[in-house]
Amino acid sequence: MKILAIENEIEGVEWDHLEDLLKEEALHVYNLYLSDSIREIYFTENKNAILILETEDKKTAINLLDTLPLVKSGKIRFELMELRPYSGYERIMK
């Protein structure tokens, strides 16, 4: 199942002096990418992460994101949405 994960920063988080944590985050994301759990990752113009995950279900995606260092340390959280195939073509394929 494809899952869209939209990062939301926790209000009041100070981002200064977090270089080591950000490196740890990047390495963890890279390993999840290599394992095919993260299919795509982007930043918005506001530097929030957008991830496309491939997991068994939404609960598995939540558990996966909970392993990220920035999530574990309470710096960010994610809003998740299941992505389902577009079915609108059925309207014109009759």
C-alpha positions in Angstrom: 0.0 0.0 0.0 1.3 3.5 -0.8 1.2 6.0 2.0 1.7 9.7 1.7 3.4 11.1 4.8 3.5 14.9 5.3 5.9 16.2 8.0 4.8 18.7 10.5 7.3 20.4 12.8 6.5 20.5 16.5 6.0 24.2 17.5 8.7 25.6 19.6 11.5 23.2 18.5 14.9 24.9 18.3 16.8 23.6 15.2 20.1 25.1 16.2 22.9 22.7 17.1 21.1 19.6 15.8 23.7 18.6 13.1 24.4 15.2 14.6 20.7 14.4 14.9 20.0 15.6 11.3 22.9 13.4 10.0 21.4 10.4 11.9 18.0 11.2 10.4 19.5 11.3 6.9 21.3 7.9 7.4 18.1 6.3 8.7 16.0 7.7 5.8 18.7 6.4 3.4 18.5 2.9 4.9 14.7 2.9 4.6 15.0 4.0 1.0 17.4 1.1 0.3 14.9 -1.3 1.9 12.2 0.0 -0.4 10.0 1.2 2.5 10.5 4.8 1.3 9.9 5.1 -2.4 10.2 8.8 -2.8 11.1 11.8 -0.6 10.8 15.5 -1.2 11.0 18.8 0.6 8.3 21.5 0.2 9.2 25.1 -0.2 8.9 25.4 3.6 11.4 22.6 4.0 8.9 20.1 5.3 9.5 16.5 4.2 7.0 14.6 2.0 7.5 10.9 1.8 5.9 8.2 -0.3 6.0 5.0 1.6 5.3 1.4 0.5 4.1 -0.6 3.5 1.7 -3.4 4.2 -0.8 -1.0 5.8 -1.1 2.4 7.5 -0.2 1.0 11.0 3.1 -0.4 9.6 3.8 3.0 8.1 3.2 4.7 11.5 5.5 2.2 13.2 8.2 2.8 10.5 8.0 6.6 10.9 8.2 6.3 14.6 11.8 4.8 14.2 13.0 8.1 12.6 15.4 10.0 15.0 13.5 13.3 14.6 10.2 11.6 15.4 11.7 9.7 18.3 13.2 12.9 19.7 9.9 14.8 19.4 11.0 17.3 16.8 8.6 16.3 14.0 5.4 14.3 13.4 3.7 13.1 10.3 0.2 13.2 8.9 -0.5 10.0 6.9 -2.9 9.3 4.1 -3.4 6.1 2.2 -3.0 6.5 -1.6 -5.3 4.5 -3.7 -5.3 4.0 -7.5 -7.2 6.6 -9.4 -10.5 5.1 -10.6 -11.8 8.0 -12.6 -11.0 6.4 -15.9 -14.0 4.1 -15.3 -16.2 7.0 -16.2 -14.9 7.2 -19.8 -14.1 3.5 -20.4 -17.7 2.2 -20.9 
